[in-house]
Amino acid sequence: MIKINQWEADYLIKNVPTRRLKKASERKKHNGKTYYILCDDADSLKTIAMLRHYIPVKKTIVSTNGKRKEIIVSPVQQLLNDN
């Protein structure tokens, strides 16, 4: 699960019809809420990665036989790795 800000949750509620957010708590003084995105919600993860300015990154890995291989790490995978 990935914790998101209030403005990110508002954006998802307004623009992504297939979202699946989990509301964890409500603060009584400020009316703020804590939202989480489930890791299997692809549309919401793509949108949050876009809002947080993640871009595809090329990484070079070395396999066990010594050959180098370039892989492209998607923005969604970077978001999941960071959290």
One Martini backbone bead per residue (centre of mass of N, CA, C, O) as a GRO file, in nm:
protein
   83
    1MET     BB    1   0.099   0.034   0.018
    2ILE     BB    2   0.022   0.381  -0.057
    3LYS     BB    3   0.083   0.691   0.048
    4ILE     BB    4  -0.122   0.983   0.026
    5ASN     BB    5  -0.226   1.280  -0.042
    6GLN     BB    6  -0.490   1.488  -0.048
    7TRP     BB    7  -0.456   1.602  -0.342
    8GLU     BB    8  -0.425   1.322  -0.475
    9ALA     BB    9  -0.699   1.213  -0.388
   10ASP     BB   10  -0.870   1.430  -0.525
   11TYR     BB   11  -0.773   1.367  -0.812
   12LEU     BB   12  -0.868   1.070  -0.820
   13ILE     BB   13  -1.168   1.119  -0.759
   14LYS     BB   14  -1.213   1.306  -1.013
   15ASN     BB   15  -1.039   1.126  -1.263
   16VAL     BB   16  -1.072   0.818  -1.141
   17PRO     BB   17  -1.314   0.571  -1.168
   18THR     BB   18  -1.115   0.297  -1.088
   19ARG     BB   19  -1.069   0.340  -0.799
   20ARG     BB   20  -0.883   0.220  -0.483
   21LEU     BB   21  -0.941   0.348  -0.182
   22LYS     BB   22  -0.804   0.390   0.149
   23LYS     BB   23  -0.936   0.492   0.452
   24ALA     BB   24  -0.781   0.546   0.765
   25SER     BB   25  -0.839   0.859   0.849
   26GLU     BB   26  -0.968   1.120   1.065
   27ARG     BB   27  -0.941   1.453   1.129
   28LYS     BB   28  -1.114   1.672   1.329
   29LYS     BB   29  -0.988   1.962   1.297
   30HIS     BB   30  -0.900   1.956   0.959
   31ASN     BB   31  -1.036   1.735   0.766
   32GLY     BB   32  -0.832   1.523   0.726
   33LYS     BB   33  -0.690   1.255   0.530
   34THR     BB   34  -0.598   0.907   0.494
   35TYR     BB   35  -0.448   0.754   0.212
   36TYR     BB   36  -0.458   0.448   0.015
   37ILE     BB   37  -0.293   0.237  -0.218
   38LEU     BB   38  -0.315  -0.030  -0.391
   39CYS     BB   39  -0.092  -0.244  -0.570
   40ASP     BB   40  -0.342  -0.342  -0.786
   41ASP     BB   41  -0.388  -0.032  -0.885
   42ALA     BB   42  -0.303   0.080  -1.187
   43ASP     BB   43  -0.435   0.359  -1.242
   44SER     BB   44  -0.343   0.502  -0.981
   45LEU     BB   45  -0.038   0.453  -1.010
   46LYS     BB   46  -0.001   0.608  -1.276
   47THR     BB   47  -0.104   0.881  -1.171
   48ILE     BB   48   0.097   0.920  -0.935
   49ALA     BB   49   0.354   0.902  -1.107
   50MET     BB   50   0.284   1.152  -1.273
   51LEU     BB   51   0.255   1.358  -1.031
   52ARG     BB   52   0.567   1.275  -0.932
   53HIS     BB   53   0.763   1.266  -1.190
   54TYR     BB   54   0.798   0.999  -1.329
   55ILE     BB   55   1.040   0.819  -1.526
   56PRO     BB   56   1.188   0.638  -1.745
   57VAL     BB   57   1.455   0.396  -1.679
   58LYS     BB   58   1.781   0.306  -1.752
   59LYS     BB   59   1.932  -0.015  -1.685
   60THR     BB   60   2.231  -0.183  -1.596
   61ILE     BB   61   2.287  -0.530  -1.612
   62VAL     BB   62   2.447  -0.819  -1.467
   63SER     BB   63   2.487  -1.127  -1.531
   64THR     BB   64   2.617  -1.440  -1.455
   65ASN     BB   65   2.774  -1.447  -1.752
   66GLY     BB   66   2.860  -1.117  -1.802
   67LYS     BB   67   2.626  -0.985  -1.931
   68ARG     BB   68   2.481  -0.707  -2.064
   69LYS     BB   69   2.171  -0.533  -1.965
   70GLU     BB   70   1.897  -0.345  -2.066
   71ILE     BB   71   1.656  -0.181  -1.866
   72ILE     BB   72   1.319  -0.075  -1.809
   73VAL     BB   73   1.191   0.140  -1.568
   74SER     BB   74   0.903   0.204  -1.449
   75PRO     BB   75   0.720   0.432  -1.275
   76VAL     BB   76   0.566   0.226  -1.100
   77GLN     BB   77   0.813   0.069  -0.998
   78GLN     BB   78   0.948   0.312  -0.861
   79LEU     BB   79   0.719   0.368  -0.662
   80LEU     BB   80   0.728   0.089  -0.522
   81ASN     BB   81   1.034   0.108  -0.436
   82ASP     BB   82   1.006   0.376  -0.256
   83ASN     BB   83   0.772   0.230  -0.056
   0.00000   0.00000   0.00000
